[in-house]
Each structure stands twice: as C-alpha cells, then as structure tokens.
Amino acid sequence: MFRRCGPAFGNPQQHAGLERRDIMTKADLIDEVSRLAELTRKDSEVIVETIFDSVVRSLRAGDKIEIRGFGSFRTRQRKARMGRNPKTGEKVEVPAKKIPFFKPSKELKDLVNEGSAEPAAAPPTSGTIPSTPA
C-alpha cells in the first residue's frame, strides 16, 4: 500500500532532511479506494481525480474547504519580498503569491496521535506517606 523509501530501503528520497519511510502516493490512494469501495481502478481514479480537481478549483477561486473531522484547506497570501539567489548571492525580487494551507481538525490530530502518547505518571496522592503494617 505504501512506497518504502529512504536510505534504509536503498532509496535516498528524503523530505526536509528527514528520512521518509512510508509514503502514500496518489496511485496508492486510488488502489485503496478501489479495494475498500469494491470499485474498478478506473472508477476509483475518476473519484480521486474529481476530488482533487474540486479542491484545486475551490482554492483558485479563493474559497475555503472544510471537511468535518478531517480539516480545512484555504489559501494564504504571501507578500512580495526581497530574496537572494543562493548561487550568486544576488538580490532578487520574489513576487507576492497565494499558497495552499491545510489545517487539520482536532479529531484528525487526536486520531493520528492515538496510542502514541506515553501514559502520564499518576499524580501524587495526598502529601502523606502510607504507613506500613508492623
């Protein structure tokens, strides 16, 4: 279901300097929809493509997309700024632009972290030390 990559798997693909081991690609997502919904791969591909196209179209129009229990997509405006060409060090003007932004819902955050939190230490009882039987 997931592509294995990273140095441990003989594939040097990394993300933001961190090793990535499990990556679900669009093809993997289509296969998963096909398997779970018992649809043909072609029908699943149409569904996944339609959802992605709808999200992109809405973001281009400046709309916010809210999916309860999952999260919300919207765009953020970045101001124009002065940057540097890393090769030459020359100053370059970076134009203003819109970037897509995803904010996960609390429910999604909780589901992702379910079972991964260490159990908290029991709070101390009263300030007394229990007596031992004699």
N, C-alpha and C positions, 0 to 999 in steps of 0.2 A: 504494500500500500504506500509506503514512503520510500523515497530515494535515500540511500545511505551515502553520505559524502563526508569529507573532512580527511585529515591526514591519517586517522586511524583506519580508514577504509580505502586507502590508496588513492583518494581523490582530494586534491588540495583546495577545493572550494571552501571558502570561509566567508563569514558575514561579520563586518565591523570588527575584524580582528579576533572574533570568537569562533571556535570550532563549531560547525553545524553538523549534526549527525542525522536528524530526521527532518526531511523537508517534504511537504505535500505539494505536488505540482498541480497545475490545472488538469492535466491528464489523469492524475491520481484522483482528483476530486470527481471528475466525470465518471471514472470507473466505480468509485464509491457510491455515487448517486444511482448508477446503473444497477449495482448489486443490491443496494438497500431498497430501492423502489421497484425492483424487478422490471426494469425498462431496457430497451435496446441501448447500446452505447451511443448510437446516433441520436436517439430521443434525449438521452441524458446530456449529450453535448449541446443540443439546442437549448435545453433548460438552463444549463450553466452559462452559456454564452448570452442568453437573453437577460439573465440576472445581472451579469457583469456589464452588459451594454446599458441596461437601465440605470445602474448606479453611476456609470460614467456620464450618461446623458443628463441625469439629475444634477450631478456635481458641476458640469459645464454650465448648466442653467442657473447655478447659484443656490440650488435647493439643498436642504438638509435632509438626510435619510435617517430615520430612526427605526431600528428593528428591536422590539421589546425583548429583553432577555439576552441580547447579543451586544448591541452597541449602536453608536451613531457615526455617520460619515458626514463631513462637511468640508468646506474649503477654508483655508486661512490665507489672508493677503500678506505677502512679504513685500516690504518696502524696497525701493531701489537703494543700492549701496555701492560703495567702492570696494573692490576686491583686488587680489593680486594674482597674476599669472604665476603659478608655482615654478614654472621652468625658468622664466626670465626675471621674475620679481617686479615686472612692470605693472603699474596700477591699471585696472580695467573697471569699467562701469558695469555692474550687474543690474539688469533691469528689474522692475517690480514684477511680481508674478503671483499667481494663486497656486497653492499646494494642497493636495488632498490630506485630510486629517481624520483619523479614526479614534474614537473614544470608546473603550469597552465599557459595558454596563457592569454594575456591581455584581449582578448574577453571574456574568461570564468570568469576572475576576475570581469570584468565590469558587466556581466550578474548576477553573484552572488550578487553583491553589488547594483544592480539596484533597486532604490526605497528605499534603506535603509539609504542613506546618508541624513543628515539634510540639508535643504536648507541654503545656505550661506547667511549671512546678506548682505544687499545691501551696496555696497561701498558708503562712504560719497560723496556727490556731492561736489561742489566747497567749499571753506572754508568760504563762506558767509552764514548767517542765513537769511532764506527767510523773507521778510517783510510781516507784517500782514496788511490787509486793515483797514483804520481808520474809 
